[in-house]
């Protein structure tokens, strides 16, 4: 009877060693995985702002509504909102204004479009990334904008 129990214990011990080995192999495989973000869609010039303003216009809200209508909430998407300004005013002020613009869009997406707040990030570029020349009124108006980049999070090898 003791011999039978010893045989059972030996078999269980061997099974546990195999399970441990498989678990270690699986964990080693996880070490090779990484979280990647792939661009799904972007909105480079959809929302513009008035001079020295971070208030969303009705036109801007409509642009955001159209943009988000193409988005499926189940895609594990992350929104990066970048605020921009023209070069009128001090650099520090423009940085803060760009941040307020991005935050205004973030609030709209969270409150009106019910996007998870943990999936929305903001950044300000202030005056450092113009898309048009700042020496004309039209150029400065084009630079007072936000850009939205939507990324999908995936786990890949």
DRENTORKOL-3810 file (N, C-alpha, C; in nm, 4 decimals):
REM DRENTORKOL-3810
@n.u->0.0813; n.v->-0.1183; n.w->0.0000; ca.u->0.0000; ca.v->0.0000; ca.w->0.0000; c.u->0.0865; c.v->0.1258; c.w->0.0000
@n.u->0.1931; n.v->0.1249; n.w->0.0782; ca.u->0.2868; ca.v->0.2366; ca.w->0.0819; c.u->0.3515; c.v->0.2535; c.w->-0.0551
@n.u->0.3863; n.v->0.1459; n.w->-0.1189; ca.u->0.4479; ca.v->0.1513; ca.w->-0.2506; c.u->0.3517; c.v->0.2122; c.w->-0.3517
@n.u->0.2249; n.v->0.1793; n.w->-0.3446; ca.u->0.1242; ca.v->0.2341; ca.w->-0.4344; c.u->0.1131; c.v->0.3848; c.w->-0.4157
@n.u->0.1105; n.v->0.4291; n.w->-0.2899; ca.u->0.1031; ca.v->0.5730; ca.w->-0.2606; c.u->0.2289; c.v->0.6452; c.w->-0.3061
@n.u->0.3449; n.v->0.5844; n.w->-0.2897; ca.u->0.4699; ca.v->0.6459; ca.w->-0.3356; c.u->0.4679; c.v->0.6610; c.w->-0.4879
@n.u->0.4151; n.v->0.5593; n.w->-0.5568; ca.u->0.4048; ca.v->0.5672; ca.w->-0.7028; c.u->0.3114; c.v->0.6816; c.w->-0.7444
@n.u->0.1990; n.v->0.6958; n.w->-0.6733; ca.u->0.1050; ca.v->0.8047; ca.w->-0.7031; c.u->0.1702; c.v->0.9408; c.w->-0.6790
@n.u->0.2442; n.v->0.9506; n.w->-0.5680; ca.u->0.3121; ca.v->1.0771; ca.w->-0.5359; c.u->0.4179; c.v->1.1071; c.w->-0.6412
@n.u->0.4905; n.v->1.0076; n.w->-0.6857; ca.u->0.5927; ca.v->1.0280; ca.w->-0.7890; c.u->0.5294; c.v->1.0751; c.w->-0.9191
@n.u->0.4141; n.v->1.0157; n.w->-0.9539; ca.u->0.3452; ca.v->1.0557; ca.w->-1.0758; c.u->0.2956; c.v->1.2001; c.w->-1.0650
@n.u->0.2378; n.v->1.2363; n.w->-0.9511; ca.u->0.1901; ca.v->1.3732; ca.w->-0.9295; c.u->0.3072; c.v->1.4700; c.w->-0.9345
@n.u->0.4188; n.v->1.4332; n.w->-0.8755; ca.u->0.5383; ca.v->1.5181; ca.w->-0.8745; c.u->0.5893; c.v->1.5395; c.w->-1.0169
@n.u->0.5886; n.v->1.4337; n.w->-1.0976; ca.u->0.6330; ca.v->1.4458; ca.w->-1.2373; c.u->0.5365; c.v->1.5353; c.w->-1.3154
@n.u->0.4061; n.v->1.5199; n.w->-1.2911; ca.u->0.3067; ca.v->1.6056; ca.w->-1.3574; c.u->0.3274; c.v->1.7516; c.w->-1.3206
@n.u->0.3548; n.v->1.7786; n.w->-1.1944; ca.u->0.3785; ca.v->1.9162; ca.w->-1.1491; c.u->0.5030; c.v->1.9750; c.w->-1.2145
@n.u->0.6075; n.v->1.8946; n.w->-1.2281; ca.u->0.7288; ca.v->1.9434; ca.w->-1.2953; c.u->0.6987; c.v->1.9808; c.w->-1.4407
@n.u->0.6175; n.v->1.8983; n.w->-1.5098; ca.u->0.5804; ca.v->1.9291; ca.w->-1.6482; c.u->0.4975; c.v->2.0588; c.w->-1.6550
@n.u->0.4047; n.v->2.0745; n.w->-1.5617; ca.u->0.3236; ca.v->2.1967; ca.w->-1.5574; c.u->0.4119; c.v->2.3171; c.w->-1.5311
@n.u->0.5047; n.v->2.3051; n.w->-1.4355; ca.u->0.5969; ca.v->2.4153; ca.w->-1.4073; c.u->0.6805; c.v->2.4507; c.w->-1.5295
@n.u->0.7258; n.v->2.3510; n.w->-1.6019; ca.u->0.8069; ca.v->2.3752; ca.w->-1.7207; c.u->0.7246; c.v->2.4483; c.w->-1.8274
@n.u->0.6005; n.v->2.4051; n.w->-1.8482; ca.u->0.5143; ca.v->2.4711; ca.w->-1.9458; c.u->0.4835; c.v->2.6145; c.w->-1.9028
@n.u->0.4631; n.v->2.6355; n.w->-1.7743; ca.u->0.4360; ca.v->2.7705; ca.w->-1.7241; c.u->0.5575; c.v->2.8609; c.w->-1.7476
@n.u->0.6771; n.v->2.8089; n.w->-1.7226; ca.u->0.7986; ca.v->2.8878; ca.w->-1.7454; c.u->0.8149; c.v->2.9213; c.w->-1.8939
@n.u->0.7854; n.v->2.8253; n.w->-1.9812; ca.u->0.7931; ca.v->2.8508; ca.w->-2.1250; c.u->0.6920; c.v->2.9579; c.w->-2.1671
@n.u->0.5721; n.v->2.9508; n.w->-2.1108; ca.u->0.4694; ca.v->3.0506; ca.w->-2.1431; c.u->0.5118; c.v->3.1886; c.w->-2.0942
@n.u->0.5651; n.v->3.1953; n.w->-1.9724; ca.u->0.6109; ca.v->3.3247; ca.w->-1.9199; c.u->0.7254; c.v->3.3813; c.w->-2.0025
@n.u->0.8148; n.v->3.2952; n.w->-2.0481; ca.u->0.9242; ca.v->3.3426; ca.w->-2.1334; c.u->0.8679; c.v->3.4003; c.w->-2.2628
@n.u->0.7611; n.v->3.3373; n.w->-2.3148; ca.u->0.6964; ca.v->3.3886; ca.w->-2.4355; c.u->0.6330; c.v->3.5242; c.w->-2.4121
@n.u->0.5753; n.v->3.5460; n.w->-2.2929; ca.u->0.5160; ca.v->3.6757; ca.w->-2.2608; c.u->0.6215; c.v->3.7848; c.w->-2.2591
@n.u->0.7421; n.v->3.7499; n.w->-2.2214; ca.u->0.8494; ca.v->3.8486; ca.w->-2.2195; c.u->0.8804; c.v->3.9029; c.w->-2.3578
@n.u->0.8438; n.v->3.8273; n.w->-2.4606; ca.u->0.8689; ca.v->3.8693; ca.w->-2.5979; c.u->0.7526; c.v->3.9491; c.w->-2.6558
@n.u->0.6417; n.v->3.9579; n.w->-2.5811; ca.u->0.5260; ca.v->4.0333; ca.w->-2.6281; c.u->0.5416; c.v->4.1795; c.w->-2.5902
@n.u->0.4811; n.v->4.2655; n.w->-2.6681; ca.u->0.4840; ca.v->4.4078; ca.w->-2.6366; c.u->0.3534; c.v->4.4728; c.w->-2.6800
@n.u->0.3210; n.v->4.5801; n.w->-2.6101; ca.u->0.2026; ca.v->4.6562; ca.w->-2.6444; c.u->0.2395; c.v->4.7521; c.w->-2.7563
@n.u->0.1671; n.v->4.7434; n.w->-2.8662; ca.u->0.1933; ca.v->4.8319; ca.w->-2.9788; c.u->0.0699; c.v->4.9143; c.w->-3.0056
@n.u->0.0942; n.v->5.0314; n.w->-3.0574; ca.u->-0.0161; ca.v->5.1175; ca.w->-3.0981; c.u->-0.0052; c.v->5.1402; c.w->-3.2476
@n.u->-0.1128; n.v->5.1103; n.w->-3.3169; ca.u->-0.1176; ca.v->5.1313; ca.w->-3.4612; c.u->-0.2188; c.v->5.2388; c.w->-3.4916
@n.u->-0.1804; n.v->5.3289; n.w->-3.5786; ca.u->-0.2688; ca.v->5.4394; ca.w->-3.6152; c.u->-0.3898; c.v->5.3859; c.w->-3.6917
@n.u->-0.5071; n.v->5.4172; n.w->-3.6408; ca.u->-0.6315; ca.v->5.3791; ca.w->-3.7088; c.u->-0.6796; c.v->5.4908; c.w->-3.7988
@n.u->-0.6806; n.v->5.6110; n.w->-3.7452; ca.u->-0.7308; ca.v->5.7254; ca.w->-3.8209; c.u->-0.6765; c.v->5.8529; c.w->-3.7585
@n.u->-0.6767; n.v->5.9583; n.w->-3.8350; ca.u->-0.6323; ca.v->6.0864; ca.w->-3.7804; c.u->-0.7190; c.v->6.1991; c.w->-3.8343
@n.u->-0.7181; n.v->6.3057; n.w->-3.7586; ca.u->-0.7915; ca.v->6.4269; ca.w->-3.7950; c.u->-0.6906; c.v->6.5397; c.w->-3.7809
@n.u->-0.6319; n.v->6.5804; n.w->-3.8903; ca.u->-0.5233; ca.v->6.6774; ca.w->-3.8838; c.u->-0.5690; c.v->6.8227; c.w->-3.8886
@n.u->-0.6787; n.v->6.8509; n.w->-3.9508; ca.u->-0.7198; ca.v->6.9914; ca.w->-3.9622; c.u->-0.8688; c.v->7.0101; c.w->-3.9404
@n.u->-0.9293; n.v->6.9319; n.w->-3.8544; ca.u->-1.0742; ca.v->6.9359; ca.w->-3.8430; c.u->-1.1305; c.v->7.0403; c.w->-3.7499
@n.u->-1.0571; n.v->7.0806; n.w->-3.6477; ca.u->-1.1107; ca.v->7.1748; ca.w->-3.5498; c.u->-1.0147; c.v->7.2919; c.w->-3.5376
@n.u->-1.0668; n.v->7.4111; n.w->-3.5646; ca.u->-0.9887; ca.v->7.5338; ca.w->-3.5525; c.u->-1.0494; c.v->7.6231; c.w->-3.4455
@n.u->-0.9705; n.v->7.7155; n.w->-3.3970; ca.u->-1.0116; ca.v->7.8030; ca.w->-3.2874; c.u->-0.9933; c.v->7.9489; c.w->-3.3252
@n.u->-1.0701; n.v->8.0328; n.w->-3.2597; ca.u->-1.0560; ca.v->8.1772; ca.w->-3.2780; c.u->-0.9274; c.v->8.2235; c.w->-3.2104
@n.u->-0.8834; n.v->8.3412; n.w->-3.2453; ca.u->-0.7642; ca.v->8.4004; ca.w->-3.1864; c.u->-0.7783; c.v->8.4042; c.w->-3.0342
@n.u->-0.6751; n.v->8.3557; n.w->-2.9641; ca.u->-0.6665; ca.v->8.3604; ca.w->-2.8185; c.u->-0.7844; c.v->8.2889; c.w->-2.7504
@n.u->-0.8379; n.v->8.1848; n.w->-2.8131; ca.u->-0.9544; ca.v->8.1153; ca.w->-2.7582; c.u->-0.9307; c.v->7.9647; c.w->-2.7542
@n.u->-0.9886; n.v->7.9020; n.w->-2.6519; ca.u->-0.9884; ca.v->7.7568; ca.w->-2.6415; c.u->-1.1313; c.v->7.7044; c.w->-2.6419
@n.u->-1.2250; n.v->7.7865; n.w->-2.6864; ca.u->-1.3658; ca.v->7.7482; ca.w->-2.6872; c.u->-1.3998; c.v->7.6772; c.w->-2.8178
@n.u->-1.4616; n.v->7.5603; n.w->-2.8027; ca.u->-1.5044; ca.v->7.4851; ca.w->-2.9206; c.u->-1.6221; c.v->7.5553; c.w->-2.9872
@n.u->-1.6134; n.v->7.5731; n.w->-3.1163; ca.u->-1.7237; ca.v->7.6335; ca.w->-3.1917; c.u->-1.8241; c.v->7.5244; c.w->-3.2289
@n.u->-1.9408; n.v->7.5651; n.w->-3.2726; ca.u->-2.0396; ca.v->7.4678; ca.w->-3.3201; c.u->-1.9851; c.v->7.3896; c.w->-3.4395
@n.u->-1.9137; n.v->7.4593; n.w->-3.5250; ca.u->-1.8524; ca.v->7.3939; ca.w->-3.6411; c.u->-1.7498; c.v->7.2894; c.w->-3.5961
@n.u->-1.6719; n.v->7.3230; n.w->-3.4939; ca.u->-1.5743; ca.v->7.2286; ca.w->-3.4400; c.u->-1.6416; c.v->7.1061; c.w->-3.3806
@n.u->-1.7516; n.v->7.1281; n.w->-3.3093; ca.u->-1.8267; ca.v->7.0155; ca.w->-3.2514; c.u->-1.8808; c.v->6.9245; c.w->-3.3614
@n.u->-1.9294; n.v->6.9844; n.w->-3.4702; ca.u->-1.9798; ca.v->6.9046; ca.w->-3.5825; c.u->-1.8675; c.v->6.8209; c.w->-3.6442
@n.u->-1.7509; n.v->6.8802; n.w->-3.6551; ca.u->-1.6363; ca.v->6.8060; ca.w->-3.7088; c.u->-1.6023; c.v->6.6880; c.w->-3.6188
@n.u->-1.6041; n.v->6.7107; n.w->-3.4881; ca.u->-1.5757; ca.v->6.6023; ca.w->-3.3932; c.u->-1.6832; c.v->6.4943; c.w->-3.3997
@n.u->-1.8084; n.v->6.5357; n.w->-3.4142; ca.u->-1.9178; ca.v->6.4392; ca.w->-3.4256; c.u->-1.8982; c.v->6.3497; c.w->-3.5478
@n.u->-1.8641; n.v->6.4100; n.w->-3.6600; ca.u->-1.8403; ca.v->6.3325; ca.w->-3.7819; c.u->-1.7216; c.v->6.2401; c.w->-3.7688
@n.u->-1.6169; n.v->6.2896; n.w->-3.7078; ca.u->-1.4959; ca.v->6.2101; ca.w->-3.6895; c.u->-1.5222; c.v->6.0891; c.w->-3.6005
@n.u->-1.5903; n.v->6.1102; n.w->-3.4897; ca.u->-1.6129; ca.v->6.0005; ca.w->-3.3958; c.u->-1.7194; c.v->5.9031; c.w->-3.4440
@n.u->-1.8028; n.v->5.9433; n.w->-3.5386; ca.u->-1.9049; ca.v->5.8505; ca.w->-3.5893; c.u->-1.8418; c.v->5.7331; c.w->-3.6640
@n.u->-1.7211; n.v->5.7510; n.w->-3.7148; ca.u->-1.6521; ca.v->5.6444; ca.w->-3.7870; c.u->-1.5757; c.v->5.5515; c.w->-3.6931
@n.u->-1.5825; n.v->5.5781; n.w->-3.5648; ca.u->-1.5045; ca.v->5.5052; ca.w->-3.4661; c.u->-1.5905; c.v->5.4034; c.w->-3.3937
@n.u->-1.5391; n.v->5.2829; n.w->-3.3797; ca.u->-1.6070; ca.v->5.1752; ca.w->-3.3079; c.u->-1.5489; c.v->5.1675; c.w->-3.1665
@n.u->-1.6327; n.v->5.1869; n.w->-3.0652; ca.u->-1.5882; ca.v->5.1886; ca.w->-2.9252; c.u->-1.5193; c.v->5.0583; c.w->-2.8838
@n.u->-1.5426; n.v->4.9498; n.w->-2.9542; ca.u->-1.4856; ca.v->4.8207; ca.w->-2.9137; c.u->-1.3441; c.v->4.7996; c.w->-2.9665
@n.u->-1.2860; n.v->4.8958; n.w->-3.0295; ca.u->-1.1560; ca.v->4.8764; ca.w->-3.0927; c.u->-1.0374; c.v->4.9010; c.w->-2.9998
@n.u->-1.0595; n.v->4.9179; n.w->-2.8703; ca.u->-0.9506; ca.v->4.9464; ca.w->-2.7767; c.u->-0.8648; c.v->5.0615; c.w->-2.8262
@n.u->-0.9288; n.v->5.1663; n.w->-2.8661; ca.u->-0.8577; ca.v->5.2790; ca.w->-2.9246; c.u->-0.8129; c.v->5.3772; c.w->-2.8180
@n.u->-0.7028; n.v->5.4433; n.w->-2.8472; ca.u->-0.6477; ca.v->5.5483; ca.w->-2.7628; c.u->-0.6453; c.v->5.6758; c.w->-2.8467
@n.u->-0.6975; n.v->5.7850; n.w->-2.7908; ca.u->-0.7028; ca.v->5.9130; ca.w->-2.8603; c.u->-0.5905; c.v->6.0016; c.w->-2.8091
@n.u->-0.5108; n.v->6.0534; n.w->-2.8991; ca.u->-0.4098; ca.v->6.1531; ca.w->-2.8647; c.u->-0.4528; c.v->6.2841; c.w->-2.9290
@n.u->-0.4758; n.v->6.3848; n.w->-2.8451; ca.u->-0.5219; ca.v->6.5150; ca.w->-2.8931; c.u->-0.4074; c.v->6.6139; c.w->-2.8768
@n.u->-0.3660; n.v->6.6740; n.w->-2.9867; ca.u->-0.2548; ca.v->6.7691; ca.w->-2.9870; c.u->-0.3078; c.v->6.9094; c.w->-3.0122
@n.u->-0.2766; n.v->7.0018; n.w->-2.9209; ca.u->-0.3179; ca.v->7.1406; ca.w->-2.9361; c.u->-0.2081; c.v->7.2246; c.w->-2.9982
@n.u->-0.2480; n.v->7.3162; n.w->-3.0862; ca.u->-0.1531; ca.v->7.4024; ca.w->-3.1581; c.u->-0.2012; c.v->7.5473; c.w->-3.1556
@n.u->-0.1076; n.v->7.6380; n.w->-3.1744; ca.u->-0.1392; ca.v->7.7809; ca.w->-3.1812; c.u->-0.0617; c.v->7.8438; c.w->-3.2963
@n.u->-0.0937; n.v->7.9700; n.w->-3.3237; ca.u->-0.0082; ca.v->8.0466; ca.w->-3.4148; c.u->0.1083; c.v->8.1006; c.w->-3.3315
@n.u->0.1924; n.v->8.1843; n.w->-3.3908; ca.u->0.3095; ca.v->8.2324; ca.w->-3.3172; c.u->0.2884; c.v->8.3710; c.w->-3.2558
@n.u->0.1632; n.v->8.4157; n.w->-3.2489; ca.u->0.1337; ca.v->8.5440; ca.w->-3.1867; c.u->0.1355; c.v->8.5253; c.w->-3.0361
@n.u->0.2124; n.v->8.6052; n.w->-2.9671; ca.u->0.2187; ca.v->8.5946; ca.w->-2.8212; c.u->0.3406; c.v->8.5181; c.w->-2.7746
@n.u->0.3642; n.v->8.5229; n.w->-2.6432; ca.u->0.4811; ca.v->8.4551; ca.w->-2.5859; c.u->0.4701; c.v->8.3024; c.w->-2.5973
@n.u->0.5842; n.v->8.2397; n.w->-2.6078; ca.u->0.5909; ca.v->8.0940; ca.w->-2.6252; c.u->0.5209; c.v->8.0197; c.w->-2.5108
@n.u->0.5438; n.v->8.0597; n.w->-2.3885; ca.u->0.4815; ca.v->7.9939; ca.w->-2.2732; c.u->0.3293; c.v->8.0060; c.w->-2.2764
@n.u->0.2810; n.v->8.1240; n.w->-2.3122; ca.u->0.1368; ca.v->8.1449; ca.w->-2.3238; c.u->0.0781; c.v->8.0547; c.w->-2.4320
@n.u->0.1484; n.v->8.0460; n.w->-2.5454; ca.u->0.1007; ca.v->7.9628; ca.w->-2.6556; c.u->0.0980; c.v->7.8150; c.w->-2.6172
@n.u->0.1961; n.v->7.7719; n.w->-2.5400; ca.u->0.1958; ca.v->7.6336; ca.w->-2.4928; c.u->0.0702; c.v->7.6077; c.w->-2.4086
@n.u->0.0426; n.v->7.6956; n.w->-2.3155; ca.u->-0.0756; ca.v->7.6797; ca.w->-2.2287; c.u->-0.2056; c.v->7.6874; c.w->-2.3093
@n.u->-0.2116; n.v->7.7756; n.w->-2.4065; ca.u->-0.3298; ca.v->7.7879; ca.w->-2.4906; c.u->-0.3513; c.v->7.6592; c.w->-2.5718
@n.u->-0.2450; n.v->7.6040; n.w->-2.6259; ca.u->-0.2550; ca.v->7.4768; ca.w->-2.6982; c.u->-0.3061; c.v->7.3657; c.w->-2.6068
@n.u->-0.2602; n.v->7.3655; n.w->-2.4823; ca.u->-0.3057; ca.v->7.2659; ca.w->-2.3846; c.u->-0.4544; c.v->7.2846; c.w->-2.3541
@n.u->-0.4980; n.v->7.4085; n.w->-2.3366; ca.u->-0.6402; ca.v->7.4346; ca.w->-2.3092; c.u->-0.7277; c.v->7.3917; c.w->-2.4278
@n.u->-0.6791; n.v->7.4120; n.w->-2.5480; ca.u->-0.7541; ca.v->7.3696; ca.w->-2.6670; c.u->-0.7672; c.v->7.2171; c.w->-2.6706
@n.u->-0.6583; n.v->7.1485; n.w->-2.6456; ca.u->-0.6628; ca.v->7.0022; ca.w->-2.6434; c.u->-0.7545; c.v->6.9529; c.w->-2.5313
@n.u->-0.7482; n.v->7.0167; n.w->-2.4159; ca.u->-0.8338; ca.v->6.9779; ca.w->-2.3035; c.u->-0.9814; c.v->7.0024; c.w->-2.3337
@n.u->-1.0130; n.v->7.1085; n.w->-2.4076; ca.u->-1.1522; ca.v->7.1354; ca.w->-2.4448; c.u->-1.2068; c.v->7.0229; c.w->-2.5328
@n.u->-1.1264; n.v->6.9760; n.w->-2.6257; ca.u->-1.1681; ca.v->6.8659; ca.w->-2.7121; c.u->-1.1788; c.v->6.7367; c.w->-2.6308
@n.u->-1.0845; n.v->6.7159; n.w->-2.5410; ca.u->-1.0892; ca.v->6.5977; ca.w->-2.4543; c.u->-1.2195; c.v->6.5962; c.w->-2.3751
@n.u->-1.2553; n.v->6.7084; n.w->-2.3143; ca.u->-1.3807; ca.v->6.7166; ca.w->-2.2372; c.u->-1.5012; c.v->6.6843; c.w->-2.3262
@n.u->-1.5012; n.v->6.7367; n.w->-2.4458; ca.u->-1.6126; ca.v->6.7117; ca.w->-2.5370; c.u->-1.6234; c.v->6.5624; c.w->-2.5692
@n.u->-1.5115; n.v->6.4996; n.w->-2.5993; ca.u->-1.5137; ca.v->6.3566; ca.w->-2.6330; c.u->-1.5604; c.v->6.2716; c.w->-2.5153
@n.u->-1.5186; n.v->6.3099; n.w->-2.3958; ca.u->-1.5565; ca.v->6.2331; ca.w->-2.2769; c.u->-1.7027; c.v->6.2584; c.w->-2.2400
@n.u->-1.7421; n.v->6.3844; n.w->-2.2351; ca.u->-1.8766; ca.v->6.4189; ca.w->-2.1880; c.u->-1.9850; c.v->6.3934; c.w->-2.2927
@n.u->-1.9593; n.v->6.4289; n.w->-2.4162; ca.u->-2.0624; ca.v->6.4183; ca.w->-2.5194; c.u->-2.0583; c.v->6.2864; c.w->-2.5966
@n.u->-1.9386; n.v->6.2350; n.w->-2.6185; ca.u->-1.9237; ca.v->6.1132; ca.w->-2.6985; c.u->-1.9019; c.v->5.9892; c.w->-2.6120
@n.u->-1.8952; n.v->6.0086; n.w->-2.4809; ca.u->-1.8852; ca.v->5.8984; ca.w->-2.3832; c.u->-1.7626; c.v->5.8099; c.w->-2.4062
@n.u->-1.6525; n.v->5.8712; n.w->-2.4465; ca.u->-1.5278; ca.v->5.7970; ca.w->-2.4632; c.u->-1.4615; c.v->5.7856; c.w->-2.3267
@n.u->-1.4112; n.v->5.6689; n.w->-2.2971; ca.u->-1.3463; ca.v->5.6400; ca.w->-2.1693; c.u->-1.2326; c.v->5.7401; c.w->-2.1450
@n.u->-1.2358; n.v->5.8110; n.w->-2.0312; ca.u->-1.1320; ca.v->5.9117; ca.w->-2.0035; c.u->-0.9902; c.v->5.8544; c.w->-1.9999
@n.u->-0.9777; n.v->5.7268; n.w->-1.9681; ca.u->-0.8454; ca.v->5.6657; ca.w->-1.9637; c.u->-0.7900; c.v->5.6368; c.w->-2.1027
@n.u->-0.8707; n.v->5.6586; n.w->-2.2039; ca.u->-0.8277; ca.v->5.6353; ca.w->-2.3419; c.u->-0.8052; c.v->5.7656; c.w->-2.4184
@n.u->-0.8005; n.v->5.8763; n.w->-2.3448; ca.u->-0.7812; ca.v->6.0064; ca.w->-2.4091; c.u->-0.6630; c.v->6.0772; c.w->-2.3425
@n.u->-0.5664; n.v->6.1162; n.w->-2.4230; ca.u->-0.4498; ca.v->6.1892; ca.w->-2.3733; c.u->-0.4347; c.v->6.3183; c.w->-2.4521
@n.u->-0.3792; n.v->6.4198; n.w->-2.3875; ca.u->-0.3577; ca.v->6.5482; ca.w->-2.4548; c.u->-0.2115; c.v->6.5876; c.w->-2.4482
@n.u->-0.1743; n.v->6.6687; n.w->-2.5447; ca.u->-0.0397; ca.v->6.7245; ca.w->-2.5506; c.u->-0.0504; c.v->6.8611; c.w->-2.6182
@n.u->0.0397; n.v->6.9506; n.w->-2.5852; ca.u->0.0427; ca.v->7.0808; ca.w->-2.6507; c.u->0.1746; c.v->7.0986; c.w->-2.7234
@n.u->0.1651; n.v->7.1462; n.w->-2.8459; ca.u->0.2837; ca.v->7.1833; ca.w->-2.9225; c.u->0.2970; c.v->7.3344; c.w->-2.9317
@n.u->0.1978; n.v->7.4063; n.w->-2.8777; ca.u->0.2030; ca.v->7.5514; ca.w->-2.8842; c.u->0.2208; c.v->7.5978; c.w->-3.0273
@n.u->0.3206; n.v->7.6801; n.w->-3.0486; ca.u->0.3472; ca.v->7.7375; ca.w->-3.1810; c.u->0.4525; c.v->7.6610; c.w->-3.2601
@n.u->0.5007; n.v->7.5475; n.w->-3.2067; ca.u->0.6191; ca.v->7.4823; ca.w->-3.2642; c.u->0.5942; c.v->7.3951; c.w->-3.3868
@n.u->0.4690; n.v->7.3670; n.w->-3.4204; ca.u->0.4407; ca.v->7.2796; ca.w->-3.5360; c.u->0.3369; c.v->7.3415; c.w->-3.6294
@n.u->0.3703; n.v->7.4521; n.w->-3.6914; ca.u->0.2719; ca.v->7.5147; ca.w->-3.7816; c.u->0.2526; c.v->7.4311; c.w->-3.9074
@n.u->0.1307; n.v->7.4408; n.w->-3.9626; ca.u->0.1038; ca.v->7.3757; ca.w->-4.0917; c.u->0.0944; c.v->7.4799; c.w->-4.2026
@n.u->0.0974; n.v->7.6064; n.w->-4.1621; ca.u->0.0915; ca.v->7.7168; ca.w->-4.2585; c.u->0.1842; c.v->7.8278; c.w->-4.2082
@n.u->0.2116; n.v->7.9213; n.w->-4.2952; ca.u->0.2988; ca.v->8.0342; ca.w->-4.2581; c.u->0.2248; c.v->8.1245; c.w->-4.1600
@n.u->0.2970; n.v->8.1748; n.w->-4.0633; ca.u->0.2389; ca.v->8.2628; ca.w->-3.9629; c.u->0.2442; c.v->8.4106; c.w->-4.0018
@n.u->0.2890; n.v->8.4419; n.w->-4.1225; ca.u->0.2992; ca.v->8.5827; ca.w->-4.1614; c.u->0.1742; c.v->8.6336; c.w->-4.2331
@n.u->0.0693; n.v->8.5484; n.w->-4.2403; ca.u->-0.0588; ca.v->8.5945; ca.w->-4.2961; c.u->-0.1712; c.v->8.5598; c.w->-4.1996
@n.u->-0.2779; n.v->8.6348; n.w->-4.2077; ca.u->-0.3945; ca.v->8.6090; ca.w->-4.1218; c.u->-0.4494; c.v->8.4685; c.w->-4.1465
@n.u->-0.4608; n.v->8.4292; n.w->-4.2738; ca.u->-0.5125; ca.v->8.2968; ca.w->-4.3086; c.u->-0.4201; c.v->8.1860; c.w->-4.2553
@n.u->-0.2913; n.v->8.2050; n.w->-4.2673; ca.u->-0.1948; ca.v->8.1062; ca.w->-4.2176; c.u->-0.2047; c.v->8.0899; c.w->-4.0671
@n.u->-0.2134; n.v->8.2022; n.w->-3.9951; ca.u->-0.2262; ca.v->8.1940; ca.w->-3.8492; c.u->-0.3555; c.v->8.1231; c.w->-3.8101
@n.u->-0.4645; n.v->8.1491; n.w->-3.8822; ca.u->-0.5927; ca.v->8.0828; ca.w->-3.8524; c.u->-0.5813; c.v->7.9310; c.w->-3.8706
@n.u->-0.5092; n.v->7.8866; n.w->-3.9719; ca.u->-0.4909; ca.v->7.7426; ca.w->-3.9933; c.u->-0.4079; c.v->7.6785; c.w->-3.8825
@n.u->-0.3177; n.v->7.7542; n.w->-3.8237; ca.u->-0.2310; ca.v->7.7009; ca.w->-3.7186; c.u->-0.3000; c.v->7.6920; c.w->-3.5826
@n.u->-0.4108; n.v->7.7619; n.w->-3.5647; ca.u->-0.4865; ca.v->7.7565; ca.w->-3.4386; c.u->-0.5814; c.v->7.6378; c.w->-3.4445
@n.u->-0.5300; n.v->7.5203; n.w->-3.4103; ca.u->-0.6037; ca.v->7.3966; ca.w->-3.4354; c.u->-0.5702; c.v->7.2904; c.w->-3.3304
@n.u->-0.6481; n.v->7.1830; n.w->-3.3380; ca.u->-0.6094; ca.v->7.0598; ca.w->-3.2695; c.u->-0.5991; c.v->6.9512; c.w->-3.3759
@n.u->-0.5214; n.v->6.8515; n.w->-3.3453; ca.u->-0.5121; ca.v->6.7310; ca.w->-3.4271; c.u->-0.5484; c.v->6.6142; c.w->-3.3366
@n.u->-0.6161; n.v->6.5157; n.w->-3.3910; ca.u->-0.6493; ca.v->6.3955; ca.w->-3.3150; c.u->-0.5922; c.v->6.2753; c.w->-3.3887
@n.u->-0.5227; n.v->6.1923; n.w->-3.3133; ca.u->-0.4705; ca.v->6.0669; ca.w->-3.3664; c.u->-0.5342; c.v->5.9543; c.w->-3.2860
@n.u->-0.5896; n.v->5.8560; n.w->-3.3551; ca.u->-0.6539; ca.v->5.7430; ca.w->-3.2890; c.u->-0.5686; c.v->5.6196; c.w->-3.3153
@n.u->-0.5240; n.v->5.5591; n.w->-3.2064; ca.u->-0.4405; ca.v->5.4404; ca.w->-3.2148; c.u->-0.5158; c.v->5.3207; c.w->-3.1591
@n.u->-0.4871; n.v->5.2047; n.w->-3.2127; ca.u->-0.5431; ca.v->5.0814; ca.w->-3.1588; c.u->-0.4321; c.v->5.0108; c.w->-3.0839
@n.u->-0.4628; n.v->4.9714; n.w->-2.9608; ca.u->-0.3655; ca.v->4.8979; ca.w->-2.8808; c.u->-0.3763; c.v->4.7502; c.w->-2.9140
@n.u->-0.2616; n.v->4.6884; n.w->-2.9454; ca.u->-0.2598; ca.v->4.5459; ca.w->-2.9708; c.u->-0.1387; c.v->4.4859; c.w->-2.9024
@n.u->-0.1462; n.v->4.3584; n.w->-2.8717; ca.u->-0.0319; ca.v->4.2878; ca.w->-2.8152; c.u->0.0282; c.v->4.2072; c.w->-2.9298
@n.u->0.1580; n.v->4.2263; n.w->-2.9501; ca.u->0.2248; ca.v->4.1613; ca.w->-3.0629; c.u->0.3594; c.v->4.1061; c.w->-3.0191
@n.u->0.4095; n.v->4.0130; n.w->-3.0991; ca.u->0.5440; ca.v->3.9581; ca.w->-3.0734; c.u->0.6479; c.v->4.0470; c.w->-3.1324
END
